[in-house]
Amino acid sequence: MAKITYVEFGGTEHVVDVPTGLTVMEGARDNGIPGIEADCGGACACSTCHVYVDEAWVDRLPPKDPMESDMLDFAWQPDPVRSRLTCQIRVFDNLDGLKVYMPEKQI
C-alpha cells in the first residue's frame, strides 16, 4: 500500500492509501478524487487521467512507454518532463509519498 497525494487544480489535497497492484488512476477513481476522469477505464486510449508528477518523483517513476507518450500529445497543456497518465503508473510500496497535480481540465 502507498499513500498518494492528489492535488486538485485549485489546490485541494486528497491523501489516500492506494493498494499495491492498482494504478494511480484506480486509486483516484476508487476514492472519488475529482479531476481524473479516466474515460477509457485505464486502457491508455485517452488522456483524461493526465497529471503533473511532483518534480521530486519524476526520476523515481518507471519511464513512459511510447504509447503513453503518444497519448500525452492529446492532454491539456502537457509538460514534457512532469506529465504522466495515471493509468500507466502501477502502485507499489516504493511509491509511498507520491504527489501528483491535476491540470486545469482534462480533454
C-alpha positions in Angstrom: 0.0 0.0 0.0 1.2 3.5 -0.8 0.0 6.9 0.5 -0.6 9.1 -2.6 -1.4 12.8 -2.6 -3.7 14.0 -5.4 -3.8 17.8 -5.7 -6.7 19.4 -7.5 -6.1 22.4 -9.8 -7.4 24.7 -7.2 -5.0 23.4 -4.5 -7.2 21.0 -2.6 -5.2 17.9 -1.5 -6.5 14.4 -1.1 -4.2 11.9 0.6 -5.3 8.3 0.2 -3.9 4.9 0.7 -3.8 3.0 -2.6 -3.4 -0.8 -2.6 -0.4 -2.3 -4.2 -1.1 -3.5 -7.7 -3.7 -0.8 -8.6 -2.8 2.1 -10.7 -2.6 5.7 -9.6 -5.7 6.3 -11.7 -7.6 3.5 -10.0 -6.7 4.9 -6.6 -8.2 8.3 -7.6 -11.3 6.6 -9.1 -11.9 4.3 -6.1 -11.6 7.2 -3.7 -13.8 9.7 -5.6 -10.9 12.1 -6.3 -12.2 14.9 -8.7 -10.0 15.9 -11.7 -9.1 12.4 -13.0 -11.9 11.4 -15.4 -10.4 8.2 -16.8 -12.8 7.9 -19.7 -11.2 4.9 -21.3 -11.0 3.0 -18.0 -7.3 2.7 -17.9 -6.6 1.3 -21.5 -4.2 4.2 -22.4 -6.7 5.2 -25.1 -7.3 8.7 -24.0 -5.6 11.4 -21.9 -8.3 12.1 -19.3 -6.2 10.8 -16.4 -3.3 13.2 -17.1 -1.4 14.7 -14.1 1.8 16.5 -13.4 4.1 14.5 -11.2 5.8 16.3 -8.4 9.3 17.2 -9.5 10.8 15.1 -6.7 9.2 12.0 -8.2 9.9 12.4 -11.9 13.0 10.3 -11.9 11.7 7.7 -9.4 8.9 6.5 -11.7 9.3 4.0 -14.5 9.8 5.7 -17.8 6.9 6.4 -20.2 6.4 3.9 -22.9 5.8 5.0 -26.5 2.0 4.6 -26.2 1.8 6.8 -23.1 4.0 9.4 -24.8 1.7 9.4 -27.8 -1.4 9.8 -25.8 0.1 12.7 -23.8 0.1 14.7 -27.0 -3.7 14.9 -26.6 -3.6 16.1 -22.9 -4.3 19.6 -21.7 -1.0 21.5 -21.7 1.3 18.6 -21.3 4.7 19.1 -19.7 7.5 17.1 -21.5 9.0 16.1 -18.1 6.3 16.1 -15.5 3.2 14.9 -17.4 2.1 11.3 -16.9 -1.1 9.3 -17.5 -2.1 7.8 -14.1 -3.4 4.7 -15.7 0.2 3.8 -16.6 1.6 4.2 -13.1 1.2 0.9 -11.2 1.3 1.3 -7.4 4.0 -0.4 -5.3 5.2 0.3 -1.8 8.1 2.4 -3.2 5.5 5.0 -4.4 4.6 5.8 -0.8 4.5 9.6 -0.7 3.9 10.2 -4.4 2.3 13.6 -5.1 0.5 14.4 -8.4 -1.2 17.6 -9.5 -4.2 17.7 -11.7 -4.3 20.0 -14.8 -6.9 22.8 -15.1 -9.0 20.4 -17.2 -8.9 17.1 -18.9 -9.6 16.8 -22.6 
